[in-house]
Amino acid sequence: MSSSATRLPAVFISHGSPMLTLEPDRPAHRFLRGAASLWQTPKAILAVSAHWETAQPVVGAVAEPETIHDFYGFPPALYRMQYTAPGAPDIAACVRDLLEAAGYAAALDPQRGLDHGAWSPLTLIYPEAEIPVLQLSIQSQRDPAHHLALGRALAPLRDEGVLIMATGSLTHNLRLLDRSDSQPPADWAAAFAEWMAQKLAQRDDAALLEYRRQAPFAVQNHPTDEHLLPLYVALGAATPGQPAERIHASFAHGSLAMDSYSFN
């Protein structure tokens, strides 16, 4: 890839339920509709989704990635949605090379499409589906430090016109959601979200890496941490010491924090 004069950020997007694409009254929906104005138009998007888990990093190298409807029990309108962005096999090979140079046993997948962690926010951010998208897996059996290092290896992509878009959820305890969506944010979820906001603004990476021991109600907010691990990829791709910017904050279903961050 040829170098670009403009460095793109890495971003973390709380993608929420796939229903978010059909809920225009939600603050997070409105935020995502306008999010593309926060950075320059990328030549490609590398999506790092909580919904693709592998033992080692794998990069989707598909010319025409399919739209994966990896959820159950939702309205038919969601299953009819298609996100028809082209893939980027050439950039996928560059991503693999960067990871291998950093010591990862990375691989390419010539068939994997885009799961809803990638296409549901992109449907709102770039509805025209004209920008090439490729996807990178996470390793849910590995810790935040592994994913921070993964992000560091990917940081050069920011100078090559690639938007690193990590997607997951700042809080993610589906058993404790308010399905009626009638209650204010739960105290335990709000406390965790504010702790994360403070540590990200301070770039207290040491505390962030130990979030399961240091953050209030960490395990209650993340019984398993696969939905937070993508954030560490974006954090690793950030300029060292540069504060993260919280570009959105809201709640859905009482305890699902929809916060998003930009890392410069």
C-alpha positions as CSV (number, residue, x, y, z in Angstrom):
1,M,0.0,0.0,0.0
2,S,1.2,3.5,-0.7
3,S,1.5,5.9,2.2
4,S,-1.2,8.5,2.9
5,A,-0.5,12.0,4.3
6,T,-3.4,11.8,6.7
7,R,-3.6,9.5,9.7
8,L,-7.0,8.0,10.4
9,P,-8.0,7.3,14.0
10,A,-8.7,3.8,15.4
11,V,-12.2,3.7,16.8
12,F,-14.2,1.5,19.2
13,I,-17.9,1.3,18.5
14,S,-20.4,-0.3,20.9
15,H,-22.6,-2.0,18.3
16,G,-25.4,-3.0,20.6
17,S,-28.3,-5.2,19.4
18,P,-28.7,-5.7,15.6
19,M,-32.1,-4.1,16.2
20,L,-30.2,-0.8,16.5
21,T,-30.2,-0.5,12.7
22,L,-34.0,-0.3,12.8
23,E,-34.4,2.0,15.8
24,P,-33.9,5.6,14.6
25,D,-35.0,7.1,17.9
26,R,-32.1,5.6,19.9
27,P,-29.2,8.1,20.6
28,A,-26.7,5.5,19.4
29,H,-28.5,5.1,16.1
30,R,-28.4,8.9,15.5
31,F,-24.8,9.0,16.5
32,L,-23.8,6.3,14.1
33,R,-25.7,8.0,11.3
34,G,-23.4,11.0,11.6
35,A,-20.2,9.3,12.7
36,A,-18.5,9.4,9.3
37,S,-18.2,13.2,9.6
38,L,-15.7,12.6,12.6
39,W,-12.9,11.4,10.4
40,Q,-11.8,11.5,6.7
41,T,-13.2,9.0,4.3
42,P,-11.0,5.9,4.5
43,K,-10.0,3.8,1.5
44,A,-10.8,0.7,3.5
45,I,-12.2,-0.4,6.9
46,L,-10.6,-3.1,9.0
47,A,-13.4,-4.3,11.3
48,V,-12.4,-6.1,14.5
49,S,-15.6,-7.7,15.8
50,A,-16.4,-9.4,19.0
51,H,-18.4,-11.9,17.0
52,W,-15.5,-13.6,15.2
53,E,-13.4,-15.7,17.6
54,T,-10.5,-17.9,16.6
55,A,-7.5,-19.4,18.3
56,Q,-5.0,-17.3,16.3
57,P,-5.6,-14.0,14.3
58,V,-7.4,-14.6,11.0
59,V,-8.1,-12.0,8.4
60,G,-11.0,-12.1,6.0
61,A,-9.7,-12.0,2.4
62,V,-12.9,-12.1,0.4
63,A,-13.5,-10.0,-2.7
64,E,-17.3,-9.9,-2.1
65,P,-18.0,-10.7,1.6
66,E,-21.4,-12.1,2.4
67,T,-23.7,-10.6,5.1
68,I,-23.8,-13.0,8.0
69,H,-27.0,-13.0,10.0
70,D,-25.5,-14.5,13.1
71,F,-28.4,-14.0,15.5
72,Y,-31.8,-15.6,16.2
73,G,-35.3,-14.6,17.0
74,F,-35.3,-11.1,15.4
75,P,-37.8,-9.6,13.0
76,P,-37.7,-10.7,9.3
77,A,-36.5,-7.2,8.3
78,L,-33.2,-7.9,9.9
79,Y,-32.6,-11.1,8.0
80,R,-33.4,-9.3,4.7
81,M,-30.7,-6.7,5.3
82,Q,-27.6,-7.0,3.1
83,Y,-24.4,-5.0,3.3
84,T,-22.8,-5.2,-0.1
85,A,-19.5,-3.5,0.5
86,P,-16.6,-5.0,-1.5
87,G,-13.8,-6.8,0.3
88,A,-10.1,-6.0,0.2
89,P,-8.0,-9.1,-0.3
90,D,-4.9,-7.1,-1.1
91,I,-5.1,-5.2,2.2
92,A,-5.9,-8.5,4.0
93,A,-2.6,-9.8,2.9
94,C,-0.9,-6.6,4.2
95,V,-2.6,-7.1,7.6
96,R,-1.5,-10.7,7.7
97,D,2.1,-9.6,6.9
98,L,2.0,-6.9,9.7
99,L,0.8,-9.5,12.2
100,E,3.4,-12.1,11.2
101,A,6.1,-9.5,11.5
102,A,5.0,-8.9,15.0
103,G,5.2,-12.6,15.8
104,Y,1.6,-13.7,15.3
105,A,0.7,-16.9,13.5
106,A,-1.8,-15.1,11.3
107,A,-3.8,-16.6,8.5
108,L,-6.2,-15.5,5.7
109,D,-9.7,-16.8,5.3
110,P,-10.9,-16.7,1.7
111,Q,-14.6,-17.3,2.6
112,R,-15.5,-15.4,5.8
113,G,-18.0,-12.6,5.4
114,L,-19.1,-9.8,7.7
115,D,-20.9,-10.6,10.9
116,H,-23.3,-8.2,12.5
117,G,-20.6,-6.7,14.7
118,A,-19.2,-5.3,11.5
119,W,-22.2,-4.7,9.1
120,S,-24.8,-3.5,11.6
121,P,-22.9,-0.3,12.6
122,L,-21.5,0.1,9.1
123,T,-25.1,0.1,7.7
124,L,-25.6,3.3,9.7
125,I,-22.1,4.9,9.3
126,Y,-21.7,4.1,5.6
127,P,-25.1,3.1,4.2
128,E,-23.9,3.3,0.6
129,A,-21.6,0.3,1.2
130,E,-19.0,1.7,-1.2
131,I,-15.9,1.5,1.0
132,P,-14.1,-1.9,1.0
133,V,-14.4,-3.8,4.3
134,L,-12.3,-6.6,5.7
135,Q,-12.6,-8.3,9.1
136,L,-10.1,-9.5,11.7
137,S,-10.9,-12.1,14.4
138,I,-10.3,-11.8,18.1
139,Q,-8.9,-14.4,20.4
140,S,-11.4,-14.6,23.3
141,Q,-9.2,-17.1,25.2
142,R,-6.5,-14.5,25.4
143,D,-6.3,-11.4,27.6
144,P,-6.5,-7.7,27.0
145,A,-2.6,-7.4,26.8
146,H,-2.7,-9.8,23.8
147,H,-5.2,-7.6,22.0
148,L,-3.3,-4.4,22.9
149,A,-0.2,-5.9,21.2
150,L,-2.3,-6.9,18.2
151,G,-3.4,-3.3,17.9
152,R,0.2,-2.0,18.0
153,A,1.0,-4.3,15.1
154,L,-1.8,-2.8,13.1
155,A,-1.1,0.8,13.9
156,P,0.8,1.5,10.5
157,L,-2.5,0.9,8.7
158,R,-3.7,4.3,10.1
159,D,-1.2,6.0,7.8
160,E,-2.3,4.0,4.8
161,G,-5.9,5.2,4.7
162,V,-7.4,2.2,6.6
163,L,-9.9,2.9,9.4
164,I,-9.4,0.4,12.2
165,M,-13.0,-0.1,13.5
166,A,-13.1,-2.3,16.6
167,T,-16.7,-3.2,17.6
168,G,-18.1,-4.8,20.7
169,S,-19.8,-3.4,23.8
170,L,-18.6,-1.3,26.6
171,T,-20.9,-3.3,28.9
172,H,-22.3,-6.7,28.0
173,N,-24.4,-8.7,30.5
174,L,-27.3,-9.9,28.4
175,R,-28.9,-11.7,31.4
176,L,-29.4,-8.4,33.2
177,L,-30.9,-6.3,30.4
178,D,-34.1,-4.5,31.0
179,R,-36.1,-5.9,28.1
180,S,-38.9,-3.4,28.7
181,D,-36.3,-0.6,28.2
182,S,-38.2,1.4,30.9
183,Q,-35.6,1.8,33.6
184,P,-32.8,4.3,34.0
185,P,-29.2,3.1,33.6
186,A,-28.2,0.6,36.3
187,D,-25.8,2.0,38.8
188,W,-23.4,-0.9,38.4
189,A,-23.2,-0.3,34.6
190,A,-22.9,3.4,34.9
191,A,-20.1,3.1,37.4
192,F,-18.1,0.8,35.1
193,A,-18.7,3.0,32.1
194,E,-17.4,6.1,33.9
195,W,-14.4,4.2,35.2
196,M,-13.5,3.2,31.7
197,A,-14.0,6.8,30.5
198,Q,-11.7,8.2,33.1
199,K,-8.9,5.6,32.5
200,L,-9.1,6.0,28.8
201,A,-9.0,9.8,29.1
202,Q,-5.9,9.5,31.3
203,R,-4.4,6.8,29.1
204,D,-3.9,4.7,32.2
205,D,-3.2,1.6,30.1
206,A,-1.9,-0.4,33.1
207,A,-5.2,0.0,34.9
208,L,-7.2,-0.7,31.7
209,L,-5.3,-4.0,31.2
210,E,-6.2,-5.0,34.8
211,Y,-9.8,-3.9,34.4
212,R,-11.3,-7.2,35.7
213,R,-9.5,-6.6,39.0
214,Q,-9.6,-2.8,39.2
215,A,-12.9,-1.6,37.6
216,P,-16.0,-1.4,39.6
217,F,-18.5,-4.3,38.9
218,A,-16.2,-5.6,36.1
219,V,-17.4,-9.2,36.1
220,Q,-21.0,-8.1,36.5
221,N,-20.6,-6.0,33.4
222,H,-18.6,-8.6,31.5
223,P,-19.2,-12.1,32.6
224,T,-16.9,-13.0,29.7
225,D,-14.8,-10.3,28.1
226,E,-15.0,-10.9,24.4
227,H,-17.1,-7.8,23.8
228,L,-14.5,-5.6,25.4
229,L,-11.5,-7.1,23.8
230,P,-11.8,-5.2,20.6
231,L,-11.4,-2.0,22.5
232,Y,-7.9,-3.0,23.4
233,V,-7.1,-3.5,19.7
234,A,-8.1,0.2,19.1
235,L,-6.2,1.2,22.2
236,G,-3.1,-0.5,21.0
237,A,-3.3,1.1,17.6
238,A,-3.5,4.6,19.2
239,T,-0.6,7.0,19.6
240,P,1.1,6.1,22.9
241,G,0.0,8.5,25.7
242,Q,-2.7,10.2,23.5
243,P,-6.0,10.5,25.5
244,A,-8.9,8.7,24.0
245,E,-11.9,10.8,23.1
246,R,-15.4,9.5,24.1
247,I,-17.4,10.4,21.0
248,H,-20.7,8.9,22.2
249,A,-22.3,7.9,25.5
250,S,-25.7,6.4,26.0
251,F,-27.5,3.4,27.4
252,A,-29.9,0.9,26.0
253,H,-32.0,-1.7,27.9
254,G,-30.9,-0.3,31.3
255,S,-27.4,-1.7,31.4
256,L,-26.0,-1.8,27.8
257,A,-23.5,1.0,27.5
258,M,-23.3,2.2,23.9
259,D,-20.2,4.3,24.4
260,S,-17.8,4.8,21.5
261,Y,-14.3,6.1,21.5
262,S,-11.8,7.6,19.0
263,F,-8.1,6.9,19.4
264,N,-5.7,9.3,17.7
